[in-house]
Amino acid sequence: MRAIQISDVKTLRSIEIDEPSAPGAGQALVRTHRMGVCGTDVSCYLGKFPFFDFPRIPGHELGVEVIAVGDGVTNVKAGDKCSVEPYMNCGTCYACRRGAINCCQNLKVIGVMTDGGLCESFLVRADKLHTSTKLNYDQLALVETLAIGCHANDRGNPTTGDHAMIIGTGPIGLATLEFARLTGASISVMDMNPDRLAFVEKNYGITNTVLFKGDGSEVERMKEITDGDMYQVITDATGNKHSMSGALAYLAPTGSLVYVGITTEELSFKHPVMHRPEASILASRNAMPGDFTRIIGLIEDGTINTDTWITHRTSFTDVLKDFESFTKPETGVIKAIIEVS
C-alpha cells in the first residue's frame, strides 16, 4: 500500500507499507480522501517541531471514509464521511482524569508522534471520528485546523467590548479569527505580510489591520485602534520567538496573552512587562472533542465558509514535487490540500 513519509529534514519519499488489518474492538478502518497541510506539517518537514521524530508518515488534518468497523463501534458505520480528531489520549493519566484530554501526559498525535493519514487507508480509534452527512472531504479535512483556533479563542475568551488581537494570519491565526469574530469583541490582526492582511480585510471585513515593521509604527497603530487602551486578549499564532516575546507589550491592564503557536527556542522578556499590567500568560494545546462537533455544525449552517481557505491543491502522486512550495509564504499559500483518493 502506498504512503508518503517524511524521512529526514526536508526529505519526502514514497514508500510501500503493509495493508492494515481488519479493525479490532473499538476501531475503524478508514480510507483517506483528503489531507490538509498545516504549519505543524511544515515545521515537521523543516525539522523544527518539538514533538516530531523522523521517519514519520504525516497527516492529521483528514477527511476520511469509513470502510469497516470493529466490535462495539456504534458511533460510525461503513460509508460514513468523517473528520478525524487526531489526539490519541490514554484516558487514565492526571490530565485525562480531569477532562483535559488535549493535554494527556501520554498523548500520541497521529501524523506527528505516530504515523498518520498520508496513505491509502489506516486504522483509528472509532471514538475519534466525527461524522457529517453534508460536508465534503475538503471541508472535513479543515475541521482540525479550525478546532485549534476554536480552543485558542476559548482560552483567551474575548467578550463583547474587548479589544482582541490575533498575531499571525496563517491557518491557525485565521482559525482563531473565525471564532473571535463570533464573540462580539473588536478584532485586530497583525502580520508582517501585507498580502495576508489584505486577504483578511477582503474575506473577513477586518479593517483593524496592523502591519508589523518593527519600527514602532505598529504600536502607534494599535493605540489608534484602541483609543490608547491596547488589547485585553492577544493570541499569538506565529510560532516566532521574537513575536511571542514581544507580544506582552501590547496588552491592556489585566489582559491575557495566549500562545497557540509553538517554537523550540527560548522566549525572553523583562519581568515588568508582565508584572505591570498583571498579565495572564496562557498556552493553548490541541482541541477538545466538542470543538469538532461545534465546527461541523457551523460549517453545515454556513456560519463558517471554508471556500476561501484552500489556495493550493496537489495529488497523492505529485506531493513529492509540490510540498516544498507549501513551505514558502511567497507562494501565497494559506491552506494546501492533498487529494489522496
ABEGO torsion letter per residue (X at the ends): XBBBBBABBGBBBBBBBBBBBBBBBGBBBBBBABBBBBAAAAAAAAGABAABBOBBBBGABBBBBBABBBBGBAABBBGBBBBBBABBBAGABAAAAAGBAAABAABBBBGAABBBABBABBBBBAAABBBBAABBAAAAAAAAAAAAAAAAAAAAGBBBGBBBBBBEABAAAAAAAAAAAAAGBBBBBBBABAAAAAAAAAAAGBABBBBBAGAGAAAAAAAAAAGGAEBABBBBAAGBAAAAAAAAAABBBGBBBBBABBBABBBBBBAAAAAAAGBBBBBBBEBBAAAAAAAAAAAAAGABBAAAABABBBBAAAAAAAAAAAABAAAGBABBBBBAX
